[in-house]
Amino acid sequence: MSKDFSRGVAYFVKGVAHVSVSFPEGVIKCHYCPYCYCESDLKRYRCRLTHTMLYNPFVEGLPEECPIEITGEIIGTPPKERREN
């Protein structure tokens, strides 16, 4: 049964989530993050992790306030580089 907070909330208990995000072929842009979403009615992008507006989610890299840390781990097998003769 859920508790009724009709008298307000006296305190909160904090929880922390560690999430894993994979960017396709090393292209690190907010646009490819599953936590980036478009508010279609307003034609703007927002981040579900930071609750901030993303002015350009298509630019390379992540904004300063983004909590995602890039580890460099590769998932899958990248194609072999072509050799020039």
DRENMIMI-625482 format. One line per 3 residues: their letters; for each residue x, y, z of N, C-alpha, C. Coordinates in nm, 2 decimals, decimal comma. Each point is the difference from the previous one (the first is absolute). Layout:
% residues N
A) X:Y:Z:X:Y:Z:X:Y:Z; ...
END
This chain:
% residues 85
MSK) 0,08:-0,12:0,00:-0,08:0,12:0,00:0,09:0,12:0,00; -0,03:0,10:-0,08:0,08:0,12:-0,01:-0,04:0,10:0,12; 0,10:0,07:0,04:-0,02:0,10:0,11:-0,05:0,13:-0,05
DFS) -0,09:0,06:0,07:-0,06:0,13:-0,03:0,09:0,11:0,06; 0,05:0,09:-0,08:0,08:0,11:0,05:-0,08:0,13:0,01; -0,12:0,00:0,04:-0,08:0,11:0,01:0,05:0,11:0,09
RGV) 0,09:-0,03:0,09:0,06:0,10:0,09:0,14:0,04:-0,05; 0,04:-0,04:-0,12:0,13:0,03:-0,05:0,10:-0,11:0,02; 0,12:0,02:-0,05:0,11:-0,09:0,02:0,10:0,05:0,09
AYF) 0,04:-0,07:0,10:0,10:0,04:0,10:0,14:-0,02:-0,05; 0,03:-0,11:-0,07:0,13:-0,04:-0,05:-0,01:-0,09:-0,12; 0,11:-0,02:-0,06:0,02:-0,09:-0,11:0,11:-0,10:0,02
VKG) 0,00:-0,11:-0,06:0,11:-0,10:0,00:0,05:0,00:-0,14; 0,13:0,02:-0,02:0,06:0,01:-0,13:0,04:-0,13:-0,05; -0,02:-0,02:-0,13:0,05:-0,12:-0,07:0,08:0,04:-0,12
VAH) 0,09:-0,09:-0,04:0,09:0,03:-0,12:-0,01:-0,11:-0,10; -0,01:0,04:-0,12:-0,01:-0,10:-0,11:0,13:0,01:-0,09; 0,05:-0,12:-0,03:0,12:0,00:-0,09:-0,06:-0,06:-0,13
VSV) 0,01:0,07:-0,11:-0,05:-0,04:-0,12:0,11:-0,02:-0,10; -0,02:-0,09:-0,10:0,09:-0,02:-0,11:-0,05:0,05:-0,13; 0,07:0,08:-0,07:-0,04:0,05:-0,13:0,10:-0,03:-0,10
SFP) -0,04:-0,06:-0,11:0,09:-0,03:-0,11:-0,03:0,09:-0,12; 0,11:0,06:-0,05:-0,01:0,09:-0,12:0,04:-0,08:-0,12; -0,08:0,01:-0,11:0,03:-0,07:-0,13:0,14:0,04:-0,06
EGV) 0,08:-0,10:-0,02:0,13:0,02:-0,07:0,08:0,11:0,05; -0,01:0,03:0,13:0,08:0,10:0,06:-0,04:0,15:-0,02; -0,12:0,01:-0,06:-0,05:0,14:-0,03:-0,08:0,04:0,13
IKC) 0,07:0,09:0,08:-0,05:0,04:0,13:-0,08:0,13:-0,02; -0,13:-0,01:0,00:-0,09:0,12:-0,02:-0,12:-0,03:0,09; -0,06:0,10:0,06:-0,12:-0,01:0,08:-0,11:-0,07:-0,09
HYC) 0,00:0,03:-0,12:-0,11:-0,05:-0,09:-0,01:-0,15:0,00; 0,12:-0,07:0,02:0,00:-0,14:0,00:-0,02:-0,06:0,14; -0,01:0,08:0,10:-0,02:-0,05:0,14:-0,15:-0,03:0,02
PYC) -0,03:-0,12:0,06:-0,14:-0,03:0,02:-0,07:0,09:0,10; 0,07:0,08:0,08:-0,05:0,10:0,09:-0,03:0,13:-0,06; 0,03:0,02:-0,12:-0,03:0,12:-0,08:-0,14:-0,02:-0,06
YCE) -0,09:0,10:0,01:-0,13:-0,01:-0,06:-0,04:0,13:-0,06; -0,09:-0,01:-0,10:-0,05:0,12:-0,06:-0,14:0,03:0,05; -0,02:0,12:0,04:-0,13:0,05:0,04:-0,06:0,05:-0,13
SDL) -0,07:-0,09:-0,07:-0,04:0,03:-0,14:-0,09:0,12:-0,01; -0,09:0,02:0,10:-0,09:0,12:-0,01:0,08:0,13:0,00; 0,11:0,00:0,07:0,08:0,12:0,02:0,13:0,00:-0,09
KRY) 0,02:-0,11:-0,07:0,11:-0,02:-0,09:0,14:0,03:0,07; 0,02:-0,06:0,12:0,12:0,02:0,07:0,04:-0,13:0,07; 0,13:-0,01:0,03:0,05:-0,13:0,06:0,03:0,02:0,15
RCR) -0,02:-0,10:0,08:0,03:0,00:0,14:0,07:-0,13:0,04; 0,07:0,01:0,11:0,07:-0,11:0,06:-0,08:-0,06:0,12; -0,03:-0,13:0,00:-0,07:-0,06:0,11:0,09:-0,02:0,12
LTH) 0,13:0,01:-0,02:0,09:-0,02:0,12:0,02:0,13:0,07; 0,02:0,11:-0,07:0,03:0,13:0,07:-0,12:0,09:0,00; -0,11:-0,03:-0,07:-0,12:0,08:-0,01:0,03:0,14:-0,06
TML) 0,10:0,00:-0,09:0,03:0,13:-0,06:-0,03:0,00:-0,15; -0,02:0,12:-0,06:-0,03:0,01:-0,14:0,14:-0,02:-0,07; -0,01:-0,07:-0,12:0,12:-0,02:-0,08:-0,02:0,09:-0,12
YNP) 0,09:0,10:-0,01:-0,02:0,10:-0,11:0,05:-0,06:-0,14; 0,10:-0,09:0,01:0,04:-0,06:-0,13:0,05:-0,15:0,03; -0,10:-0,09:0,00:0,04:-0,14:0,03:0,08:-0,07:-0,11
FVE) 0,02:0,07:-0,11:0,07:-0,06:-0,12:0,14:0,03:0,00; 0,05:0,08:0,09:0,15:0,04:0,00:0,08:-0,11:0,07; 0,12:-0,02:-0,05:0,09:-0,11:0,05:0,03:0,03:0,15
GLP) 0,00:-0,10:0,08:0,03:0,01:0,15:-0,12:0,02:0,08; 0,02:0,00:0,13:-0,11:0,01:0,10:0,02:0,13:0,08; -0,12:0,06:0,04:0,01:0,13:0,08:0,07:-0,02:0,13
EEC) 0,05:0,10:0,06:0,08:0,00:0,12:-0,08:-0,06:0,12; -0,13:0,02:0,00:-0,08:-0,04:0,11:-0,05:-0,15:-0,01; 0,04:-0,06:-0,11:-0,04:-0,14:-0,03:0,08:-0,10:0,10
PIE) -0,08:-0,09:0,07:0,07:-0,09:0,10:0,06:-0,12:-0,07; -0,01:-0,02:-0,13:0,05:-0,12:-0,07:0,15:0,02:-0,01; 0,07:-0,10:0,05:0,15:0,00:-0,02:0,03:-0,11:-0,11
ITG) 0,08:0,04:-0,10:0,03:-0,09:-0,11:0,12:-0,08:0,05; -0,02:-0,14:0,00:0,10:-0,09:0,04:0,10:-0,04:-0,11; -0,05:0,01:-0,12:0,08:-0,05:-0,12:-0,02:-0,15:-0,03
EII) -0,08:-0,07:0,09:-0,02:-0,14:-0,03:-0,08:-0,02:-0,13; 0,05:-0,09:-0,08:-0,07:-0,03:-0,13:-0,08:-0,12:0,01; -0,13:0,01:-0,04:-0,09:-0,11:0,00:-0,03:-0,04:-0,14
GTP) 0,03:-0,12:-0,03:-0,01:-0,05:-0,14:0,14:0,00:-0,07; 0,00:-0,02:-0,13:0,12:-0,01:-0,07:0,01:0,11:-0,11; 0,09:0,09:0,02:0,01:0,11:-0,10:0,06:-0,06:-0,13
PKE) -0,04:0,05:-0,11:0,06:-0,05:-0,13:0,15:0,03:-0,01; 0,07:-0,09:-0,06:0,15:0,02:-0,02:0,02:0,12:-0,09; 0,11:0,07:0,03:0,03:0,11:-0,08:0,05:-0,04:-0,13
RRE) -0,04:0,08:-0,10:0,05:-0,04:-0,14:0,14:0,05:-0,02; 0,08:-0,08:-0,06:0,14:0,04:-0,03:0,01:0,06:-0,14; 0,07:0,11:0,00:0,03:0,07:-0,13:0,12:-0,06:-0,06
N) 0,00:-0,04:-0,13:0,12:-0,06:-0,07:0,08:0,11:-0,06
END
